[in-house]
Amino acid sequence: MRQRSLIAITAALTAGALSLTACGSRDENKSGAEGGGTTVVIGIDAPLTGELSALGLGIKNSVDLAAKQANAKKYVNGITFKVEAFDDQAQPSSGQQNATKFVANKDVLGVVGPLNSSVAESMQKVFDDAKLAQVSPANTNPALTQGPKWNSGEKARPYKSYFRTATTDAIQGPFAAQYLYNTAKKKNVFIIDDKKTYGAGLAATFKAEFEKLGGKVAGTEHVNPDTKDFAAVVTQIKSSKADVVYYGGEYPVAGPLSKQIKKSGAAIPLVGGDGIYSADFIKLSGKEGVGDLATSVGAPVETLPSAKEFVANYKAGGYKEAYEAYGGYSYDSAWSIIEAVKKVVEGNDGKLPSDARAKVIEALQGVSFDGVTGKVSFDQFGDATNKQLTVYQYEGTAWKAVKSGTFAG
């Protein structure tokens, strides 16, 4: 997760910066440059309140920035982009309700989100039935694009309207396993997950690769994501003699779990995926979390030449919250929709056709551009073709990148 210190809020736009209006409160749903022509709405679904709101607000703000920049550049002739954001509170039922709302608004030609794979599962059919494109910057469960039998080699795309700019747990879990076994020399792992779609799936792919490499699984356990007392599982970890803990889940649990493991006297690192790569993990784990590790999709945004403009414009935009782990991917997700709309408009004499939603899905499949996170395009399953991943370690008071690359599988 990008540290909030890296993107301090500015009180006003600096001279010569791109003119952007500051993002309002969490209750503000619509934004974008006003002007003539046709309005196209880009929907946003994410947890805007609750424990995962740091990630969700980073998603919202980054999409907002993309829409504003497209309008400022008049990127699509005759089109003004607006955004409309709904809060799913990381709950599948709320996500499904939000999907229905987006479908009912005929101006919505694409939706960015959600954060959680379990929420995505509840939304996909609603969008697909309405031929409304969905591009997630954060979902990593392989089944969303490759079907429930993906792990047995029977890959089948369930919904043609669903795309994502983040790589999957089929790559992220094994990438972490290879780093721990080959580089960190950890041979005995205790694996925990929160029983949710994302966490359980990530833990499973990690376990398979770790054992394939020759590593031993000292124990496995599930935790309730609503619990903050992990005394029972901590006792199991200590008695297992594991030299590392792998957690499939998100930072609201991972932070307190890490703290309690260390306070018990077990001086071993906790490792997780992109769900724990947040400045909020550092707050929740405290000094006990120093040395913990996380993998996240892509390379560190701050290090990418392609991301310099995004980082500068986000800072100039006066957003109150950090862009966090998925900011660059959210911007690229929104821009992929913008590129698709541009292609549809230019292919229809400068205006939107009556079947614009279906045409946007078709155009998305062929999108290819240089984005904030690198080359943005989609394969036959709707998955990102960019498979870059990074391992981060909590050092001092922040996450530090220690290894970037792709899964050698």
Secondary structure, DSSP 8 states (H G I E B T S, - for coil): ---GGGG---SS--TTS--------TT--EE----SSEEEEEEEEE--SSTTHHHHHHHHHHHHHHHHHHHHTT-STTEEEEEEEEE-TT-HHHHHHHHHHHHH-TTEEEEE--S-HHHHHHHHHHHHHTT-EEEESS---THHHH-TTGGGT----S-TTEEESS--HHHHHHHHHHIIIIIS---EEEEEE-SSHHHHHHHHHHHHHHHHHT-EEEEEEE--TT----HHHHHHHHHHT-SEEEEES-HHHHHHHHHHHHHTT----EEE-TTT-SHHHHHHHGGGGTT-EEEEESS-GGG-GGGHHHHHHHHHTT-SS--TTTHHHHHHHHHHHHHHHHHHHHTTTTS--TTHHHHHHHHHHT-EEEETTEEEEB-TTS-BS---EEEEEEETTEEEEEEEE----
